[in-house]
Amino acid sequence: MAPAEPWQCPQCGRSWEPFPSSVEYPERSAGLMDDRVFVTILIVLGAVALGCLAISREAFAVAFCAIFVVALARGWREFRNM
């Protein structure tokens, strides 16, 4: 945590001003994929996967992998924003 008062370097004598609190702890901005969009994408991919199941097992497997990749991408984004 940055000091609340100006600080002076003991070696070179240079003064430093503390950062404002908005710079120290920036607000988490809403990304392109919020919770509602994520759930909608998973519902659509689930419906597509069920439709693909009527066509073939291979198409269902590919659609299921798409659901898995979207869920992994969401998890990775949440992990990076911690």
Secondary structure, DSSP 8 states (H G I E B T S, - for coil): ---SS-EE-TTT--EE----HHHHS------SS-HHHHHHHHHHHHHHHHHHHHH-HHHHHHHHHHHHHHHHHHHHHHHHT-
